[in-house]
């Protein structure tokens, strides 16, 4: 494992850090890119919860159709680690910048194509097969996006504000979620149920094409990171180097991040299907409750990241993870009331616990790896966590909540994942500015507050 050494590499680059105007432009481009990519990813998750089951799996029962739709949703998560390997190889050998263009193009094209796939009534079995393939391509692109966007800001940012600047791409998922669900909420409210199921759900997928073009234009002026330019001869096979020298670190980060993914998708995906199908809550009400919680979470991301710059990354991760362990049973109890304000309160508590961890992750993971394998190592660990927590949670939670009474099994499952993640975070080292000061003599001047 490389911790202090990789931190020293990040702190002692001979290329000076760019000034605030440059960082603002870079952070804005990173935020826009992750927002667009996660819009593509989230619009599928919401559609899977609301309409894809009956449209693409009509021969199944309502429960089996929802499970099948969530199965295609999970395929995107399975593709993400593969995307992080493919695009991580490009990022570590040829630069972070090419990754940001290729990943956005792939995800955008796959998302538009999802909106064009005819239903089972028209194509038969070919329809869900196409859906599965396109969802896989979506995940492949997103697996590369996070590493490229995060490293663009992390490797340009000054050490004492790395947490703050890398929090901007972490705001992107919140913005993407609000855009995706806002579009579906507006269409759901404006159209009849028959119109929404016939064509209305497809409109947000088609809109992804315009968003992708806007994102590509924003990224045309981005410069390669100073750490990559100063790196020297690149590693020939970054993945092999990561497996040999950082395998334990990758597994620990994947386990640590699993509960964050699980909580987010339990709130944003499973709860939509559960409340609309089992509790009889109107889908516009559910979308509004979830969106309100995410809308509060998003602006708090840089605030939490600043605390990470001040007090360290690992302490905040431990606090956020412990909060999820405490909050899962209350969240399920509040959801079961079917009262909008109480459901919102449950979702908000979960999102605040989630962002306490994930606001600092974009600074934390790159600091754990040396520059020559940073794009691959950080992205693989991040996306493997998505497989454990994100791919399985909607499927497992739907299966656990099919009986009568409150879905306490879902709360127990999320609590168990929280304990697993808490243990993994406890085994990871600190990497923030204070850790570097203790480890690197004479580094105090670099960590002075701005």
C-alpha positions as CSV (number, residue, x, y, z in Angstrom):
1,X,0.0,0.0,0.0
2,X,1.3,3.5,-0.8
3,X,0.0,6.2,1.4
4,X,2.6,8.7,2.7
5,X,4.7,8.2,-0.5
6,X,1.8,8.9,-2.8
7,X,0.8,11.9,-0.7
8,X,4.3,13.2,-1.0
9,X,4.1,12.8,-4.7
10,X,0.9,14.8,-4.8
11,X,2.4,17.6,-2.7
12,X,5.8,18.0,-4.3
13,X,5.1,18.3,-8.0
14,X,7.4,20.7,-9.6
15,X,4.6,22.2,-11.6
16,X,3.0,25.0,-9.7
17,X,-0.7,24.8,-8.9
18,X,-3.0,27.0,-11.0
19,X,-4.6,30.0,-9.5
20,X,-8.2,30.3,-8.3
21,X,-9.7,31.3,-11.8
22,X,-8.2,28.2,-13.4
23,X,-9.5,26.0,-10.6
24,X,-13.0,27.5,-10.9
25,X,-13.1,26.6,-14.6
26,X,-11.8,23.1,-14.0
27,X,-14.2,22.5,-11.2
28,X,-17.1,23.8,-13.2
29,X,-16.2,21.5,-16.1
30,X,-15.8,18.5,-13.8
31,X,-19.1,19.2,-12.1
32,X,-20.9,19.6,-15.5
33,X,-19.5,16.4,-16.8
34,X,-20.4,14.3,-13.8
35,X,-23.9,15.9,-13.6
36,X,-24.5,14.9,-17.2
37,X,-23.2,11.4,-16.8
38,X,-25.1,10.8,-13.6
39,X,-28.2,12.2,-15.2
40,X,-27.9,9.5,-17.8
41,X,-27.4,6.9,-15.1
42,X,-30.2,8.1,-12.7
43,X,-32.9,8.6,-15.3
44,X,-32.6,4.8,-16.0
45,X,-32.9,4.0,-12.3
46,X,-36.1,6.0,-11.9
47,X,-37.6,4.7,-15.1
48,X,-36.8,1.1,-13.8
49,X,-38.7,1.8,-10.6
50,X,-41.7,3.3,-12.3
51,X,-42.3,1.9,-15.9
52,X,-39.7,-0.5,-17.3
53,X,-41.1,-3.6,-15.6
54,X,-44.5,-3.7,-17.3
55,X,-43.2,-2.3,-20.6
56,X,-40.3,-4.7,-21.1
57,X,-41.3,-7.7,-18.9
58,X,-45.1,-7.8,-19.3
59,X,-45.3,-11.6,-19.0
60,X,-43.9,-11.4,-15.4
61,X,-45.9,-10.7,-12.3
62,X,-45.7,-7.1,-10.9
63,X,-43.0,-8.1,-8.4
64,X,-41.0,-10.2,-10.9
65,X,-41.2,-7.4,-13.5
66,X,-39.8,-4.9,-11.0
67,X,-37.0,-7.4,-10.0
68,X,-36.2,-7.9,-13.7
69,X,-36.1,-4.1,-14.4
70,X,-33.8,-3.7,-11.4
71,X,-31.7,-6.5,-12.8
72,X,-31.0,-4.5,-15.9
73,X,-30.4,-1.5,-13.7
74,X,-27.8,-3.6,-11.8
75,X,-26.0,-4.4,-15.1
76,X,-24.8,-0.8,-15.3
77,X,-23.0,-1.3,-12.0
78,X,-21.4,-4.5,-13.1
79,X,-20.0,-2.7,-16.1
80,X,-18.6,0.2,-14.1
81,X,-15.5,-1.6,-12.7
82,X,-14.8,-2.8,-16.3
83,X,-15.1,0.8,-17.5
84,X,-12.7,2.0,-14.7
85,X,-10.2,-0.6,-15.9
86,X,-10.5,0.4,-19.6
87,X,-10.6,4.1,-19.1
88,X,-8.2,3.9,-16.2
89,X,-5.6,2.3,-18.5
90,X,-6.1,5.2,-20.9
91,X,-5.9,7.8,-18.1
92,X,-2.7,6.4,-16.6
93,X,-1.0,5.9,-19.9
94,X,-2.2,8.7,-22.2
95,X,-3.6,11.3,-19.8
96,X,-6.7,12.2,-17.8
97,X,-8.1,14.5,-20.4
98,X,-9.0,11.9,-23.1
99,X,-10.9,9.9,-20.6
100,X,-13.3,12.8,-20.0
101,X,-14.3,13.0,-23.7
102,X,-14.6,9.3,-24.4
103,X,-16.6,8.4,-21.3
104,X,-19.1,11.2,-21.8
105,X,-19.6,10.4,-25.5
106,X,-20.2,6.7,-24.7
107,X,-22.7,7.3,-21.9
108,X,-24.6,9.9,-23.8
109,X,-25.0,7.8,-26.9
110,X,-26.2,4.7,-24.9
111,X,-28.7,6.8,-23.0
112,X,-30.3,8.3,-26.1
113,X,-30.5,4.8,-27.5
114,X,-32.4,3.5,-24.5
115,X,-35.1,6.0,-25.2
116,X,-35.4,4.6,-28.7
117,X,-35.8,0.9,-27.8
118,X,-39.3,-0.4,-28.6
119,X,-41.2,-2.2,-25.9
120,X,-41.7,-6.0,-25.5
121,X,-45.0,-5.6,-27.3
122,X,-43.1,-4.6,-30.5
123,X,-39.8,-6.5,-30.4
124,X,-40.5,-9.4,-28.0
125,X,-37.5,-10.8,-26.2
126,X,-35.1,-8.6,-28.2
127,X,-36.4,-5.5,-26.4
128,X,-35.1,-6.4,-22.8
129,X,-31.9,-7.8,-24.4
130,X,-31.3,-4.4,-26.1
131,X,-32.1,-2.7,-22.8
132,X,-29.6,-4.8,-21.0
133,X,-26.8,-4.1,-23.5
134,X,-27.4,-0.4,-23.5
135,X,-27.5,-0.3,-19.8
136,X,-24.1,-2.1,-19.7
137,X,-22.7,0.5,-22.1
138,X,-24.0,3.3,-19.8
139,X,-22.2,1.7,-16.9
140,X,-19.0,1.3,-18.9
141,X,-18.9,5.0,-19.7
142,X,-19.7,6.1,-16.1
143,X,-17.0,3.8,-14.8
144,X,-14.4,6.0,-16.6
145,X,-16.1,9.4,-16.0
146,X,-15.6,9.5,-12.2
147,X,-11.8,8.9,-12.3
148,X,-11.2,11.4,-15.1
149,X,-13.3,14.2,-13.6
150,X,-12.0,13.7,-10.1
151,X,-8.3,13.5,-11.1
152,X,-8.7,16.6,-13.2
153,X,-9.5,18.6,-10.1
154,X,-7.4,16.6,-7.5
155,X,-4.2,16.9,-9.5
156,X,-4.6,20.6,-10.1
157,X,-5.8,21.6,-6.6
158,X,-3.6,23.1,-3.9
159,X,-3.0,20.6,-1.1
160,X,-4.8,22.5,1.7
161,X,-8.0,22.9,-0.5
162,X,-8.0,19.6,-2.3
163,X,-11.1,18.4,-0.5
164,X,-13.0,21.6,-1.4
165,X,-12.1,21.5,-5.1
166,X,-12.7,17.8,-5.6
167,X,-16.1,18.2,-4.0
168,X,-17.4,19.9,-7.1
169,X,-17.5,16.7,-9.2
170,X,-19.2,15.1,-6.2
171,X,-22.0,17.6,-6.5
172,X,-22.5,16.4,-10.0
173,X,-24.5,13.2,-9.0
174,X,-26.9,15.4,-7.0
175,X,-27.4,17.8,-9.9
176,X,-27.8,14.9,-12.3
177,X,-30.3,13.2,-10.0
178,X,-32.4,16.4,-9.8
179,X,-32.3,16.9,-13.5
180,X,-33.4,13.4,-14.2
181,X,-36.1,13.2,-11.6
182,X,-37.2,16.7,-12.3
183,X,-37.8,15.8,-16.0
184,X,-39.7,12.7,-15.0
185,X,-41.7,14.5,-12.3
186,X,-42.7,17.2,-14.8
187,X,-43.8,14.7,-17.4
188,X,-45.5,12.5,-14.8
189,X,-47.5,15.5,-13.7
190,X,-48.3,16.9,-17.2
191,X,-49.2,13.6,-18.9
192,X,-51.8,11.0,-18.3
193,X,-50.6,7.6,-17.0
194,X,-51.2,6.1,-20.5
195,X,-49.2,8.9,-22.2
196,X,-46.4,8.6,-19.7
197,X,-46.1,4.9,-20.2
198,X,-46.4,5.1,-24.0
199,X,-43.8,7.8,-24.7
200,X,-43.4,10.3,-21.9
201,X,-40.7,8.3,-20.0
202,X,-38.6,8.3,-23.2
203,X,-38.2,12.1,-23.4
204,X,-35.5,12.5,-20.6
205,X,-33.4,9.8,-22.4
206,X,-33.5,11.7,-25.7
207,X,-32.6,14.9,-23.8
208,X,-29.3,13.2,-22.8
209,X,-28.0,13.8,-26.3
210,X,-28.2,17.6,-26.0
211,X,-26.7,17.5,-22.5
212,X,-23.7,15.4,-23.7
213,X,-23.0,17.8,-26.5
214,X,-23.0,20.7,-24.0
215,X,-20.6,18.8,-21.7
216,X,-18.2,18.0,-24.6
217,X,-18.1,21.7,-25.5
218,X,-17.3,22.7,-21.9
219,X,-14.4,20.2,-21.8
220,X,-12.7,21.3,-25.1
221,X,-10.4,23.9,-23.4
222,X,-9.3,21.7,-20.4
223,X,-5.6,21.2,-19.9
224,X,-3.8,18.0,-18.9
225,X,-3.0,17.7,-15.2
226,X,0.5,18.7,-14.0
227,X,0.9,15.4,-12.1
228,X,0.5,13.4,-15.3
229,X,2.8,15.7,-17.3
230,X,5.5,15.3,-14.6
231,X,5.0,11.6,-14.2
232,X,7.7,10.3,-16.6
233,X,7.4,7.0,-18.3
234,X,3.9,5.5,-17.7
235,X,3.2,2.1,-16.4
236,X,2.6,-0.4,-19.2
237,X,-0.2,-2.3,-17.5
238,X,-1.7,-0.1,-14.7
239,X,-4.2,-2.7,-13.6
240,X,-1.5,-5.4,-13.1
241,X,0.4,-2.9,-11.0
242,X,-2.7,-2.1,-8.9
243,X,-3.4,-5.8,-8.3
244,X,0.2,-6.5,-7.4
245,X,0.9,-3.5,-5.1
246,X,-2.5,-2.2,-4.0
247,X,-5.0,-5.2,-4.0
248,X,-5.8,-4.9,-0.3
249,X,-6.3,-1.2,-0.6
250,X,-8.7,-1.6,-3.6
251,X,-10.8,-4.2,-1.6
252,X,-10.9,-2.0,1.5
253,X,-12.0,1.1,-0.4
254,X,-14.7,-1.0,-2.2
255,X,-16.0,-2.3,1.0
256,X,-15.9,1.1,2.7
257,X,-17.9,2.8,-0.1
258,X,-20.5,0.0,-0.4
259,X,-22.9,1.4,2.2
260,X,-22.9,4.9,0.6
261,X,-24.1,3.4,-2.7
262,X,-26.6,1.2,-0.9
263,X,-28.2,4.0,1.0
264,X,-28.4,6.3,-2.0
265,X,-30.1,3.7,-4.2
266,X,-32.3,2.5,-1.4
267,X,-33.7,6.0,-1.2
268,X,-33.6,7.0,-4.8
269,X,-34.7,3.8,-6.5
270,X,-36.1,1.1,-4.2
271,X,-38.2,3.4,-2.1
272,X,-39.9,4.7,-5.3
273,X,-41.0,1.3,-6.3
274,X,-42.0,0.2,-2.8
275,X,-44.0,3.3,-1.9
276,X,-45.9,3.5,-5.2
277,X,-46.6,-0.3,-5.5
278,X,-47.1,-1.3,-1.9
279,X,-48.1,1.8,0.0
280,X,-50.1,3.4,-2.8
281,X,-48.2,6.7,-2.7
282,X,-48.6,8.8,-5.9
283,X,-45.3,8.7,-7.9
284,X,-45.1,12.5,-8.1
285,X,-45.3,12.7,-4.3
286,X,-42.5,10.2,-4.0
287,X,-40.3,11.9,-6.6
288,X,-40.8,15.2,-4.8
289,X,-39.8,13.8,-1.4
290,X,-36.6,12.2,-2.7
291,X,-35.7,15.2,-4.8
292,X,-36.2,17.6,-1.8
293,X,-33.7,15.5,0.3
294,X,-31.2,15.5,-2.5
295,X,-31.6,19.2,-3.2
296,X,-30.6,19.9,0.4
297,X,-27.7,17.5,0.3
298,X,-26.1,18.9,-2.9
299,X,-25.2,22.4,-1.6
300,X,-23.9,20.9,1.7
301,X,-21.2,18.9,-0.2
302,X,-18.5,21.6,-0.4
303,X,-19.2,22.5,3.3
304,X,-18.5,19.0,4.4
305,X,-15.5,18.8,2.1
306,X,-14.0,21.9,3.8
307,X,-14.3,20.1,7.1
308,X,-12.4,17.3,5.5
309,X,-9.6,19.7,4.6
310,X,-9.6,20.9,8.2
311,X,-10.0,17.7,10.2
312,X,-9.1,14.9,7.7
313,X,-10.9,12.6,5.3
314,X,-11.1,9.5,7.4
315,X,-12.8,11.0,10.5
316,X,-15.7,12.3,8.4
317,X,-16.0,8.9,6.6
318,X,-16.2,7.2,10.0
319,X,-18.9,9.6,11.3
320,X,-21.0,9.3,8.1
321,X,-20.8,5.6,8.1
322,X,-21.7,5.3,11.8
323,X,-24.7,7.6,11.1
324,X,-26.0,5.2,8.4
325,X,-25.9,2.3,10.9
326,X,-27.9,4.3,13.4
327,X,-30.5,5.8,10.9
328,X,-31.6,2.8,8.7
329,X,-34.3,1.5,11.0
330,X,-35.8,5.0,11.7
331,X,-35.7,5.7,7.9
332,X,-37.7,2.6,7.1
333,X,-40.2,3.3,9.9
334,X,-40.7,6.8,8.5
335,X,-41.1,5.5,4.9
336,X,-43.8,3.1,6.1
337,X,-46.0,5.9,7.4
338,X,-46.6,7.0,3.7
339,X,-46.8,10.6,5.0
340,X,-44.8,12.9,2.7
341,X,-43.1,15.1,5.4
342,X,-42.1,12.0,7.5
343,X,-40.8,10.2,4.4
344,X,-38.8,13.3,3.5
345,X,-37.3,13.5,7.0
346,X,-36.2,9.8,6.7
347,X,-34.7,10.4,3.3
348,X,-32.9,13.6,4.4
349,X,-31.3,11.9,7.4
350,X,-30.0,9.1,5.1
351,X,-28.7,11.6,2.5
352,X,-26.9,13.7,5.1
353,X,-25.1,10.5,6.4
354,X,-24.3,9.6,2.9
355,X,-22.7,13.0,1.9
356,X,-20.7,13.1,5.1
357,X,-18.8,10.2,3.6
358,X,-18.9,10.9,-0.1
359,X,-18.1,14.6,0.0
360,X,-14.4,13.8,0.8
361,X,-14.1,10.6,-1.2
362,X,-12.9,12.4,-4.3
363,X,-9.9,13.7,-2.4
364,X,-9.4,10.6,-0.3
365,X,-9.1,7.9,-2.9
366,X,-6.6,9.7,-5.2
367,X,-4.4,10.5,-2.3
368,X,-4.1,6.8,-1.5
369,X,-2.4,6.0,-4.8
370,X,0.8,7.1,-6.6
371,X,0.3,9.1,-9.8
372,X,1.3,6.3,-12.2
373,X,-1.7,4.1,-11.2
374,X,-4.0,6.7,-9.6
375,X,-6.6,6.8,-12.4
376,X,-7.0,3.0,-12.4
377,X,-6.7,2.3,-8.6
378,X,-9.0,5.1,-7.4
379,X,-11.7,4.4,-10.1
380,X,-11.6,0.6,-9.6
381,X,-12.1,0.8,-5.9
382,X,-14.8,3.4,-6.3
383,X,-16.8,1.4,-8.8
384,X,-16.4,-2.0,-7.1
385,X,-18.1,-0.3,-4.2
386,X,-20.9,0.4,-6.6
387,X,-21.3,-3.2,-7.5
388,X,-21.5,-4.3,-3.8
389,X,-23.8,-1.5,-2.7
390,X,-25.6,-0.1,-5.8
391,X,-26.2,-3.1,-8.1
392,X,-27.6,-5.4,-5.4
393,X,-29.5,-3.1,-3.1
394,X,-32.7,-2.5,-5.3
395,X,-32.9,-6.2,-6.0
396,X,-32.2,-7.4,-2.5
397,X,-34.5,-4.7,-0.9
398,X,-37.3,-5.5,-3.3
399,X,-37.1,-9.2,-2.4
400,X,-36.9,-8.5,1.3
401,X,-39.9,-6.2,1.3
402,X,-42.4,-8.5,-0.5
403,X,-44.0,-9.9,2.7
404,X,-46.6,-8.2,4.9
405,X,-45.7,-5.5,7.3
406,X,-42.9,-3.0,7.4
407,X,-39.7,-4.0,5.5
408,X,-37.4,-4.4,8.5
409,X,-35.3,-6.8,6.5
410,X,-34.3,-3.9,4.3
411,X,-33.2,-1.9,7.3
412,X,-31.2,-4.9,8.7
413,X,-29.5,-5.4,5.3
414,X,-28.5,-1.7,5.1
415,X,-27.3,-1.7,8.7
416,X,-25.2,-4.8,8.1
417,X,-23.6,-3.1,5.1
418,X,-23.0,-0.1,7.2
419,X,-21.1,-2.2,9.8
420,X,-19.0,-3.8,7.0
421,X,-18.1,-0.3,5.6
422,X,-17.3,1.0,9.1
423,X,-14.8,-1.8,9.6
424,X,-13.2,-1.1,6.2
425,X,-12.9,2.7,6.9
426,X,-11.3,1.9,10.2
427,X,-8.6,-0.1,8.5
428,X,-7.8,2.7,5.9
429,X,-5.1,5.3,6.7
430,X,-5.6,9.1,6.9
431,X,-4.3,11.1,3.9
432,X,-5.3,14.7,4.6
433,X,-3.0,17.7,5.1
434,X,-2.5,17.0,8.8
435,X,-1.3,13.5,8.1
436,X,1.1,14.8,5.5
437,X,2.5,17.3,7.9
438,X,3.2,14.6,10.5
439,X,4.7,12.3,7.8
440,X,6.8,14.8,5.8
441,X,9.1,17.1,7.7
442,X,9.0,20.7,6.6
443,X,5.6,20.3,4.9
444,X,3.8,22.7,7.3
445,X,4.0,25.7,5.0
446,X,2.1,23.8,2.2
447,X,-0.8,23.1,4.5
448,X,-1.4,26.6,5.8
449,X,-4.9,27.8,5.4
450,X,-5.8,30.0,2.4
